[in-house]
Amino acid sequence: MSEQTVYRLPSKGAGYQKLEQKTEPVPKIQAHEVLLKVHATTLNYRDIVIANGGYPFPVKDDVVPLSDGAGTIEQVGDAVKWLAKGDRVIANFDLSNLYGPQQDWLNGLGGPIDGMLRQYIAVPARSLVKIPETTTLNWAQLAGLVCTGTTAWNALYGNNPLKPGQTVLFQGTGGVSMTGLMLAKAAGAITIITSSSDEKLKMAKEQYGADHLINYKTNPNWAAEANKITEGRGVDIIFENGGSGTIEQSVECVARGGIIAVIGFLSPAKEMPDVASLVLGKGCIVRGINVGAKQLTDDLVAFVCGKNLQMPVEKIFKFTKEDILEAYKYLESGSHVGKVAIQIA
Ligand SMILES: NC(=O)c1ccc[n+]([C@@H]2O[C@H](COP(=O)([O-])OP(=O)(O)OC[C@H]3O[C@@H](n4cnc5c(N)ncnc54)[C@H](OP(=O)(O)O)[C@@H]3O)[C@@H](O)[C@H]2O)c1
């Protein structure tokens, strides 16, 4: 194998319809790298905004999009002794962030540096997490652990760690929410999920075991509902996916001393509420999440693979241009529950 298929986006904001299919050499590896054969990748809301131009951080021209890759090691650099050909691995979202806070937005796969929408990639061995042999998760489920999984884990454990019996609220039924729901349920939390769709809420309950459901369209004051569910105590951890447009409601229903994990920006505010005063009144923590260090991904993989949690992948597309564009379109439509994937190998 000397050549591979790679997809590139000409520039940030070019639109995913402009993705170009290329044939390129399979990369040569350095002593501290491995050659990864990518078996599957998953899409994130980030990939839509990178393609459409709304991503607030740097994106290189001609980027290979998508941050999430799960695969097997094809070749190992001379200085890499702890990995071997054939090992199953995932690469961390930010290749430079091994522990602690992410230092900048310049090392995330599929944005400032080339990502996973390709057959082969050379990656530093230190950024890889090995998948235990007993794990039965499929490639798409493993790929979904990279950005979404680590983000959800960071929201639950990156600061004051979640305790069994605490309540966690997830906004919407997208990838981050459904993944967080599965992790929190498995850790003994009580879960509340919101959605614009009763059908999706039903699925969240029946397939993923959500304890409490709130439709935020028919019930715009969903915070009051969450307060009722928690008998006025409030929610211990909130997955703030809406951002400035939903944070006022989040502060209204967060428990005293609870955490609002600011993850997304799906619902920008027309008029920004006075968050400082609201937070001061509630004595809560508002914490920005930047995906997460490899150290968090290590812990996530140990938990998910140890318990063999079958992570929420809803649909898997093929590695053809037509299918890839369909996958972007499907995610953009918001009709999914959980993750949308592309099978590469
Ligand atoms: N900070 C980080 O490190 C980080 C990492 C990963 C993702 N993110 C961000 O987190 C957000 C979610 O990402 P994702 O990949 O899970 O997206 P996704 O899979 O595309 O999920 C989008 C879903 O969010 C729900 N939603 C939209 N507007 C909402 C609102 N006003 N209130 C509640 N729910 C709403 C909708 O669910 P329903 O149809 O059920 O209503 C929608 O289907 C995005 O903004 C993404 O950029 C940030």
The ligand as a Tripos MOL2 file, in Angstrom:
@<TRIPOS>MOLECULE
LIG
   48    52     1     0     0
SMALL
NO_CHARGES

@<TRIPOS>ATOM
      1 N1        -16.4150   22.4600   24.1760 N.am      1 LIG1
      2 C1        -16.0450   21.3180   23.6250 C.2       1 LIG1
      3 O1        -14.9520   20.8210   23.8450 O.2       1 LIG1
      4 C2        -17.0210   20.6080   22.7340 C.ar      1 LIG1
      5 C3        -16.8300   19.2680   22.3650 C.ar      1 LIG1
      6 C4        -17.8220   18.6230   21.6190 C.ar      1 LIG1
      7 C5        -18.9500   19.3330   21.2210 C.ar      1 LIG1
      8 N2        -19.0640   20.6410   21.5550 N.ar      1 LIG1
      9 C6        -20.2670   21.4180   21.2050 C.3       1 LIG1
     10 O2        -21.3580   20.8470   21.8910 O.3       1 LIG1
     11 C7        -22.5590   21.0430   21.1420 C.3       1 LIG1
     12 C8        -23.2060   19.6890   20.9040 C.3       1 LIG1
     13 O3        -22.3400   18.9300   20.0710 O.3       1 LIG1
     14 P1        -22.8150   17.5630   19.4360 P.3       1 LIG1
     15 O4        -21.6840   17.0580   18.6110 O.co2     1 LIG1
     16 O5        -23.4290   16.7110   20.4740 O.co2     1 LIG1
     17 O6        -23.9450   18.0930   18.4470 O.3       1 LIG1
     18 P2        -25.0600   17.2950   17.6940 P.3       1 LIG1
     19 O7        -24.8470   15.8350   17.7780 O.co2     1 LIG1
     20 O8        -25.1770   17.9170   16.3520 O.co2     1 LIG1
     21 O9        -26.3660   17.6160   18.5620 O.3       1 LIG1
     22 C9        -27.1810   18.6730   18.2860 C.3       1 LIG1
     23 C10       -28.4740   18.5160   19.1110 C.3       1 LIG1
     24 O10       -28.5050   19.5030   20.1180 O.3       1 LIG1
     25 C11       -29.8510   19.7930   20.4410 C.3       1 LIG1
     26 N3        -30.0860   21.2430   20.5500 N.ar      1 LIG1
     27 C12       -30.0050   22.1810   19.6080 C.ar      1 LIG1
     28 N4        -30.3650   23.3650   20.1120 N.ar      1 LIG1
     29 C13       -30.7050   23.1610   21.4060 C.ar      1 LIG1
     30 C14       -31.1940   23.9780   22.4500 C.ar      1 LIG1
     31 N5        -31.4470   25.2730   22.2770 N.pl3     1 LIG1
     32 N6        -31.4120   23.4100   23.6720 N.ar      1 LIG1
     33 C15       -31.1770   22.0990   23.8610 C.ar      1 LIG1
     34 N7        -30.7390   21.2700   22.8920 N.ar      1 LIG1
     35 C16       -30.4960   21.8020   21.6870 C.ar      1 LIG1
     36 C17       -30.7210   19.1580   19.3640 C.3       1 LIG1
     37 O11       -31.3100   18.0080   19.9760 O.3       1 LIG1
     38 P3        -32.8900   17.7460   19.9360 P.3       1 LIG1
     39 O12       -33.2060   17.5200   18.4850 O.co2     1 LIG1
     40 O13       -33.0780   16.5360   20.7860 O.co2     1 LIG1
     41 O14       -33.5670   18.9600   20.4750 O.co2     1 LIG1
     42 C18       -29.7130   18.7640   18.2950 C.3       1 LIG1
     43 O15       -30.0860   17.6230   17.5720 O.3       1 LIG1
     44 C19       -22.1190   21.7630   19.8680 C.3       1 LIG1
     45 O16       -22.2750   23.1500   20.0310 O.3       1 LIG1
     46 C20       -20.6400   21.4210   19.7530 C.3       1 LIG1
     47 O17       -19.8950   22.3490   19.0220 O.3       1 LIG1
     48 C21       -18.1260   21.2900   22.2910 C.ar      1 LIG1
@<TRIPOS>BOND
     1     1     2 1
     2     2     3 2
     3     2     4 1
     4     4     5 ar
     5     4    48 ar
     6     5     6 ar
     7     6     7 ar
     8     7     8 ar
     9     8     9 1
    10     8    48 ar
    11     9    10 1
    12     9    46 1
    13    10    11 1
    14    11    12 1
    15    11    44 1
    16    12    13 1
    17    13    14 1
    18    14    15 2
    19    14    16 1
    20    14    17 1
    21    17    18 1
    22    18    19 2
    23    18    20 1
    24    18    21 1
    25    21    22 1
    26    22    23 1
    27    23    24 1
    28    23    42 1
    29    24    25 1
    30    25    26 1
    31    25    36 1
    32    26    27 ar
    33    26    35 ar
    34    27    28 ar
    35    28    29 ar
    36    29    30 ar
    37    29    35 ar
    38    30    31 1
    39    30    32 ar
    40    32    33 ar
    41    33    34 ar
    42    34    35 ar
    43    36    37 1
    44    36    42 1
    45    37    38 1
    46    38    39 2
    47    38    40 1
    48    38    41 1
    49    42    43 1
    50    44    45 1
    51    44    46 1
    52    46    47 1
@<TRIPOS>SUBSTRUCTURE
     1 LIG1         1 GROUP 0 **** ****
